[in-house]
Amino acid sequence: MDRGEIQAAVILNAYTGELEESIVLPSDCFFKYSTLAQAQQLAVEELGVPQEWLNPPRLTFRQTAETPDRFFPVWQVGLRRDVFITPSAESVHRLAVTEEEYWDRRGRKGPEA
């Protein structure tokens, strides 16, 4: 495989700099890292307000069906109502709690659909 096609994610300890976990992701993985600027833009579009009205985006982890482990953090940004920028780079007001809710939102019946 061409090295340029390999995608990986690494979790480092913020205090010591030591490696905690790492994974290699398949090339067709839905997971995308959204930058802070992309997260801000998606939140502005979702809420329809100027960027300066929003709280600064912060990268956070909430364990849900959509974000099963620490390799799938979300950007949380908002004013009175939070917007989450998911690992599939979409803006939502609520993270999917169940697999069914996740696949319903994506318009599919499951991973094989």
TIVO-2410 file (N, C-alpha, C; in nm, 3 decimals):
# residues 113
REC num residu      c1      c2      c3 atome chaine
REC   1      M   0.084  -0.118   0.000     N      A
REC   1      M   0.000   0.000   0.000    CA      A
REC   1      M   0.089   0.124   0.000     C      A
REC   2      D   0.048   0.221  -0.077     N      A
REC   2      D   0.119   0.349  -0.082    CA      A
REC   2      D   0.110   0.415   0.055     C      A
REC   3      R   0.222   0.461   0.107     N      A
REC   3      R   0.223   0.523   0.240    CA      A
REC   3      R   0.131   0.643   0.250     C      A
REC   4      G   0.106   0.711   0.139     N      A
REC   4      G   0.017   0.827   0.140    CA      A
REC   4      G  -0.128   0.789   0.163     C      A
REC   5      E  -0.162   0.661   0.146     N      A
REC   5      E  -0.299   0.615   0.164    CA      A
REC   5      E  -0.328   0.566   0.305     C      A
REC   6      I  -0.226   0.557   0.389     N      A
REC   6      I  -0.245   0.506   0.523    CA      A
REC   6      I  -0.296   0.618   0.614     C      A
REC   7      Q  -0.404   0.588   0.687     N      A
REC   7      Q  -0.459   0.682   0.784    CA      A
REC   7      Q  -0.443   0.621   0.922     C      A
REC   8      A  -0.398   0.699   1.015     N      A
REC   8      A  -0.379   0.650   1.151    CA      A
REC   8      A  -0.420   0.759   1.249     C      A
REC   9      A  -0.452   0.716   1.369     N      A
REC   9      A  -0.484   0.809   1.476    CA      A
REC   9      A  -0.402   0.768   1.599     C      A
REC  10      V  -0.352   0.867   1.670     N      A
REC  10      V  -0.268   0.844   1.786    CA      A
REC  10      V  -0.320   0.927   1.902     C      A
REC  11      I  -0.324   0.868   2.020     N      A
REC  11      I  -0.360   0.942   2.141    CA      A
REC  11      I  -0.235   0.951   2.227     C      A
REC  12      L  -0.196   1.075   2.256     N      A
REC  12      L  -0.079   1.100   2.341    CA      A
REC  12      L  -0.126   1.157   2.474     C      A
REC  13      N  -0.055   1.125   2.579     N      A
REC  13      N  -0.082   1.182   2.710    CA      A
REC  13      N  -0.040   1.328   2.706     C      A
REC  14      A  -0.133   1.418   2.733     N      A
REC  14      A  -0.105   1.561   2.725    CA      A
REC  14      A  -0.004   1.608   2.829     C      A
REC  15      Y   0.011   1.535   2.937     N      A
REC  15      Y   0.102   1.576   3.043    CA      A
REC  15      Y   0.242   1.523   3.024     C      A
REC  16      T   0.253   1.399   2.977     N      A
REC  16      T   0.385   1.336   2.965    CA      A
REC  16      T   0.434   1.324   2.822     C      A
REC  17      G   0.342   1.333   2.725     N      A
REC  17      G   0.379   1.316   2.585    CA      A
REC  17      G   0.393   1.170   2.544     C      A
REC  18      E   0.364   1.078   2.636     N      A
REC  18      E   0.378   0.936   2.606    CA      A
REC  18      E   0.261   0.884   2.524     C      A
REC  19      L   0.290   0.786   2.439     N      A
REC  19      L   0.188   0.721   2.358    CA      A
REC  19      L   0.093   0.642   2.447     C      A
REC  20      E  -0.037   0.662   2.429     N      A
REC  20      E  -0.137   0.584   2.503    CA      A
REC  20      E  -0.202   0.479   2.415     C      A
REC  21      E  -0.245   0.517   2.296     N      A
REC  21      E  -0.310   0.424   2.204    CA      A
REC  21      E  -0.287   0.471   2.062     C      A
REC  22      S  -0.298   0.377   1.967     N      A
REC  22      S  -0.293   0.413   1.826    CA      A
REC  22      S  -0.374   0.311   1.747     C      A
REC  23      I  -0.428   0.356   1.633     N      A
REC  23      I  -0.501   0.266   1.544    CA      A
REC  23      I  -0.470   0.304   1.400     C      A
REC  24      V  -0.484   0.206   1.311     N      A
REC  24      V  -0.475   0.231   1.167    CA      A
REC  24      V  -0.618   0.222   1.115     C      A
REC  25      L  -0.659   0.321   1.038     N      A
REC  25      L  -0.795   0.328   0.986    CA      A
REC  25      L  -0.798   0.285   0.840     C      A
REC  26      P  -0.902   0.215   0.796     N      A
REC  26      P  -0.913   0.177   0.655    CA      A
REC  26      P  -0.929   0.302   0.569     C      A
REC  27      S  -0.888   0.292   0.444     N      A
REC  27      S  -0.891   0.410   0.356    CA      A
REC  27      S  -1.033   0.460   0.331     C      A
REC  28      D  -1.135   0.374   0.345     N      A
REC  28      D  -1.273   0.416   0.324    CA      A
REC  28      D  -1.345   0.453   0.454     C      A
REC  29      C  -1.270   0.474   0.559     N      A
REC  29      C  -1.328   0.507   0.689    CA      A
REC  29      C  -1.401   0.641   0.683     C      A
REC  30      F  -1.520   0.647   0.747     N      A
REC  30      F  -1.600   0.770   0.749    CA      A
REC  30      F  -1.535   0.877   0.836     C      A
REC  31      F  -1.444   0.837   0.922     N      A
REC  31      F  -1.384   0.928   1.019    CA      A
REC  31      F  -1.302   1.036   0.950     C      A
REC  32      K  -1.327   1.158   0.984     N      A
REC  32      K  -1.252   1.271   0.929    CA      A
REC  32      K  -1.215   1.363   1.045     C      A
REC  33      Y  -1.098   1.415   1.041     N      A
REC  33      Y  -1.061   1.515   1.140    CA      A
REC  33      Y  -1.103   1.650   1.085     C      A
REC  34      S  -1.193   1.717   1.153     N      A
REC  34      S  -1.232   1.852   1.114    CA      A
REC  34      S  -1.144   1.950   1.190     C      A
REC  35      T  -1.098   2.051   1.121     N      A
REC  35      T  -1.017   2.153   1.187    CA      A
REC  35      T  -1.107   2.245   1.268     C      A
REC  36      L  -1.049   2.324   1.353     N      A
REC  36      L  -1.122   2.421   1.433    CA      A
REC  36      L  -1.199   2.516   1.341     C      A
REC  37      A  -1.136   2.562   1.233     N      A
REC  37      A  -1.202   2.653   1.139    CA      A
REC  37      A  -1.322   2.586   1.071     C      A
REC  38      Q  -1.309   2.459   1.034     N      A
REC  38      Q  -1.421   2.387   0.973    CA      A
REC  38      Q  -1.535   2.371   1.072     C      A
REC  39      A  -1.501   2.342   1.198     N      A
REC  39      A  -1.603   2.327   1.301    CA      A
REC  39      A  -1.678   2.459   1.321     C      A
REC  40      Q  -1.606   2.570   1.324     N      A
REC  40      Q  -1.670   2.700   1.340    CA      A
REC  40      Q  -1.764   2.729   1.223     C      A
REC  41      Q  -1.720   2.701   1.102     N      A
REC  41      Q  -1.801   2.728   0.984    CA      A
REC  41      Q  -1.928   2.644   0.983     C      A
REC  42      L  -1.917   2.515   1.016     N      A
REC  42      L  -2.034   2.429   1.021    CA      A
REC  42      L  -2.134   2.475   1.127     C      A
REC  43      A  -2.084   2.521   1.241     N      A
REC  43      A  -2.172   2.570   1.348    CA      A
REC  43      A  -2.242   2.699   1.305     C      A
REC  44      V  -2.170   2.789   1.239     N      A
REC  44      V  -2.230   2.913   1.189    CA      A
REC  44      V  -2.342   2.880   1.091     C      A
REC  45      E  -2.316   2.784   1.000     N      A
REC  45      E  -2.418   2.745   0.902    CA      A
REC  45      E  -2.538   2.680   0.971     C      A
REC  46      E  -2.513   2.595   1.068     N      A
REC  46      E  -2.622   2.524   1.137    CA      A
REC  46      E  -2.709   2.619   1.218     C      A
REC  47      L  -2.648   2.711   1.291     N      A
REC  47      L  -2.722   2.801   1.379    CA      A
REC  47      L  -2.766   2.930   1.312     C      A
REC  48      G  -2.703   2.966   1.199     N      A
REC  48      G  -2.740   3.087   1.128    CA      A
REC  48      G  -2.710   3.214   1.203     C      A
REC  49      V  -2.598   3.215   1.276     N      A
REC  49      V  -2.558   3.335   1.351    CA      A
REC  49      V  -2.413   3.369   1.318     C      A
REC  50      P  -2.370   3.493   1.341     N      A
REC  50      P  -2.230   3.528   1.319    CA      A
REC  50      P  -2.137   3.448   1.411     C      A
REC  51      Q  -2.019   3.422   1.362     N      A
REC  51      Q  -1.921   3.343   1.438    CA      A
REC  51      Q  -1.892   3.403   1.574     C      A
REC  52      E  -1.887   3.535   1.585     N      A
REC  52      E  -1.853   3.598   1.712    CA      A
REC  52      E  -1.960   3.577   1.819     C      A
REC  53      W  -2.078   3.532   1.782     N      A
REC  53      W  -2.182   3.502   1.879    CA      A
REC  53      W  -2.164   3.366   1.944     C      A
REC  54      L  -2.080   3.283   1.887     N      A
REC  54      L  -2.066   3.145   1.934    CA      A
REC  54      L  -1.954   3.130   2.036     C      A
REC  55      N  -1.972   3.035   2.125     N      A
REC  55      N  -1.862   2.996   2.214    CA      A
REC  55      N  -1.752   2.934   2.129     C      A
REC  56      P  -1.627   2.949   2.168     N      A
REC  56      P  -1.520   2.887   2.090    CA      A
REC  56      P  -1.536   2.735   2.088     C      A
REC  57      P  -1.515   2.671   1.973     N      A
REC  57      P  -1.524   2.524   1.967    CA      A
REC  57      P  -1.423   2.460   2.060     C      A
REC  58      R  -1.465   2.350   2.122     N      A
REC  58      R  -1.371   2.273   2.203    CA      A
REC  58      R  -1.385   2.127   2.166     C      A
REC  59      L  -1.274   2.061   2.157     N      A
REC  59      L  -1.271   1.920   2.121    CA      A
REC  59      L  -1.300   1.840   2.247     C      A
REC  60      T  -1.401   1.753   2.239     N      A
REC  60      T  -1.443   1.677   2.355    CA      A
REC  60      T  -1.480   1.535   2.314     C      A
REC  61      F  -1.487   1.448   2.411     N      A
REC  61      F  -1.528   1.310   2.384    CA      A
REC  61      F  -1.650   1.276   2.467     C      A
REC  62      R  -1.752   1.226   2.402     N      A
REC  62      R  -1.872   1.175   2.468    CA      A
REC  62      R  -1.898   1.037   2.410     C      A
REC  63      Q  -1.902   0.937   2.493     N      A
REC  63      Q  -1.921   0.802   2.442    CA      A
REC  63      Q  -2.067   0.781   2.403     C      A
REC  64      T  -2.089   0.761   2.273     N      A
REC  64      T  -2.221   0.734   2.217    CA      A
REC  64      T  -2.203   0.627   2.110     C      A
REC  65      A  -2.313   0.587   2.046     N      A
REC  65      A  -2.304   0.492   1.936    CA      A
REC  65      A  -2.223   0.551   1.821     C      A
REC  66      E  -2.229   0.681   1.808     N      A
REC  66      E  -2.159   0.753   1.701    CA      A
REC  66      E  -2.011   0.774   1.731     C      A
REC  67      T  -1.981   0.784   1.857     N      A
REC  67      T  -1.844   0.810   1.901    CA      A
REC  67      T  -1.807   0.706   2.007     C      A
REC  68      P  -1.776   0.583   1.962     N      A
REC  68      P  -1.760   0.471   2.056    CA      A
REC  68      P  -1.636   0.474   2.144     C      A
REC  69      D  -1.531   0.543   2.101     N      A
REC  69      D  -1.412   0.551   2.186    CA      A
REC  69      D  -1.338   0.681   2.162     C      A
REC  70      R  -1.227   0.697   2.232     N      A
REC  70      R  -1.155   0.825   2.232    CA      A
REC  70      R  -1.098   0.864   2.096     C      A
REC  71      F  -1.096   0.773   2.000     N      A
REC  71      F  -1.048   0.807   1.866    CA      A
REC  71      F  -1.152   0.884   1.786     C      A
REC  72      F  -1.272   0.902   1.842     N      A
REC  72      F  -1.380   0.969   1.772    CA      A
REC  72      F  -1.432   1.088   1.853     C      A
REC  73      P  -1.348   1.190   1.873     N      A
REC  73      P  -1.394   1.308   1.947    CA      A
REC  73      P  -1.485   1.393   1.859     C      A
REC  74      V  -1.554   1.485   1.921     N      A
REC  74      V  -1.640   1.579   1.848    CA      A
REC  74      V  -1.602   1.721   1.889     C      A
REC  75      W  -1.627   1.813   1.797     N      A
REC  75      W  -1.616   1.955   1.831    CA      A
REC  75      W  -1.749   1.996   1.892     C      A
REC  76      Q  -1.745   2.063   2.004     N      A
REC  76      Q  -1.866   2.116   2.067    CA      A
REC  76      Q  -1.859   2.267   2.058     C      A
REC  77      V  -1.961   2.326   1.997     N      A
REC  77      V  -1.964   2.471   1.980    CA      A
REC  77      V  -2.109   2.514   1.986     C      A
REC  78      G  -2.134   2.633   2.032     N      A
REC  78      G  -2.272   2.680   2.035    CA      A
REC  78      G  -2.289   2.808   2.111     C      A
REC  79      L  -2.413   2.846   2.123     N      A
REC  79      L  -2.451   2.966   2.196    CA      A
REC  79      L  -2.537   2.919   2.313     C      A
REC  80      R  -2.666   2.916   2.295     N      A
REC  80      R  -2.754   2.856   2.397    CA      A
REC  80      R  -2.777   2.709   2.367     C      A
REC  81      R  -2.766   2.673   2.241     N      A
REC  81      R  -2.788   2.536   2.197    CA      A
REC  81      R  -2.659   2.483   2.137     C      A
REC  82      D  -2.610   2.374   2.190     N      A
REC  82      D  -2.483   2.319   2.141    CA      A
REC  82      D  -2.499   2.256   2.005     C      A
REC  83      V  -2.393   2.267   1.927     N      A
REC  83      V  -2.380   2.197   1.800    CA      A
REC  83      V  -2.258   2.109   1.813     C      A
REC  84      F  -2.269   1.986   1.768     N      A
REC  84      F  -2.156   1.893   1.769    CA      A
REC  84      F  -2.115   1.865   1.625     C      A
REC  85      I  -1.987   1.875   1.598     N      A
REC  85      I  -1.934   1.840   1.466    CA      A
REC  85      I  -1.883   1.698   1.479     C      A
REC  86      T  -1.949   1.605   1.413     N      A
REC  86      T  -1.925   1.462   1.431    CA      A
REC  86      T  -1.802   1.416   1.354     C      A
REC  87      P  -1.755   1.293   1.382     N      A
REC  87      P  -1.641   1.239   1.308    CA      A
REC  87      P  -1.666   1.226   1.157     C      A
REC  88      S  -1.793   1.227   1.115     N      A
REC  88      S  -1.822   1.223   0.971    CA      A
REC  88      S  -1.838   1.364   0.915     C      A
REC  89      A  -1.793   1.464   0.990     N      A
REC  89      A  -1.790   1.605   0.949    CA      A
REC  89      A  -1.928   1.660   0.915     C      A
REC  90      E  -2.026   1.631   0.999     N      A
REC  90      E  -2.157   1.691   0.985    CA      A
REC  90      E  -2.192   1.759   1.117     C      A
REC  91      S  -2.280   1.857   1.110     N      A
REC  91      S  -2.319   1.927   1.232    CA      A
REC  91      S  -2.455   1.874   1.278     C      A
REC  92      V  -2.462   1.843   1.407     N      A
REC  92      V  -2.586   1.792   1.465    CA      A
REC  92      V  -2.608   1.857   1.601     C      A
REC  93      H  -2.733   1.858   1.647     N      A
REC  93      H  -2.764   1.913   1.779    CA      A
REC  93      H  -2.757   1.806   1.886     C      A
REC  94      R  -2.769   1.681   1.844     N      A
REC  94      R  -2.768   1.571   1.940    CA      A
REC  94      R  -2.691   1.455   1.879     C      A
REC  95      L  -2.599   1.399   1.955     N      A
REC  95      L  -2.526   1.282   1.908    CA      A
REC  95      L  -2.615   1.160   1.918     C      A
REC  96      A  -2.602   1.069   1.824     N      A
REC  96      A  -2.683   0.947   1.823    CA      A
REC  96      A  -2.645   0.860   1.942     C      A
REC  97      V  -2.743   0.825   2.022     N      A
REC  97      V  -2.720   0.744   2.141    CA      A
REC  97      V  -2.722   0.595   2.106     C      A
REC  98      T  -2.809   0.557   2.012     N      A
REC  98      T  -2.820   0.416   1.974    CA      A
REC  98      T  -2.774   0.397   1.830     C      A
REC  99      E  -2.741   0.273   1.796     N      A
REC  99      E  -2.702   0.240   1.659    CA      A
REC  99      E  -2.818   0.274   1.562     C      A
REC 100      E  -2.941   0.241   1.603     N      A
REC 100      E  -3.058   0.267   1.518    CA      A
REC 100      E  -3.072   0.416   1.488     C      A
REC 101      E  -3.057   0.499   1.590     N      A
REC 101      E  -3.065   0.644   1.572    CA      A
REC 101      E  -2.955   0.693   1.478     C      A
REC 102      Y  -2.836   0.640   1.495     N      A
REC 102      Y  -2.724   0.679   1.411    CA      A
REC 102      Y  -2.752   0.645   1.264     C      A
REC 103      W  -2.793   0.522   1.236     N      A
REC 103      W  -2.817   0.480   1.098    CA      A
REC 103      W  -2.941   0.547   1.039     C      A
REC 104      D  -3.042   0.576   1.121     N      A
REC 104      D  -3.160   0.648   1.072    CA      A
REC 104      D  -3.119   0.787   1.023     C      A
REC 105      R  -3.034   0.854   1.098     N      A
REC 105      R  -2.990   0.987   1.059    CA      A
REC 105      R  -2.908   0.984   0.931     C      A
REC 106      R  -2.833   0.878   0.913     N      A
REC 106      R  -2.752   0.865   0.792    CA      A
REC 106      R  -2.834   0.812   0.674     C      A
REC 107      G  -2.963   0.779   0.700     N      A
REC 107      G  -3.050   0.734   0.592    CA      A
REC 107      G  -3.023   0.594   0.544     C      A
REC 108      R  -2.966   0.510   0.632     N      A
REC 108      R  -2.936   0.372   0.595    CA      A
REC 108      R  -2.987   0.279   0.703     C      A
REC 109      K  -2.991   0.153   0.670     N      A
REC 109      K  -3.041   0.053   0.765    CA      A
REC 109      K  -2.932  -0.007   0.851     C      A
REC 110      G  -2.808   0.016   0.820     N      A
REC 110      G  -2.697  -0.039   0.897    CA      A
REC 110      G  -2.569  -0.035   0.816     C      A
REC 111      P  -2.461  -0.085   0.873     N      A
REC 111      P  -2.332  -0.074   0.806    CA      A
REC 111      P  -2.327  -0.147   0.672     C      A
REC 112      E  -2.410  -0.249   0.654     N      A
REC 112      E  -2.406  -0.323   0.528    CA      A
REC 112      E  -2.491  -0.259   0.420     C      A
REC 113      A  -2.575  -0.162   0.453     N      A
REC 113      A  -2.665  -0.099   0.355    CA      A
REC 113      A  -2.591  -0.006   0.262     C      A
***
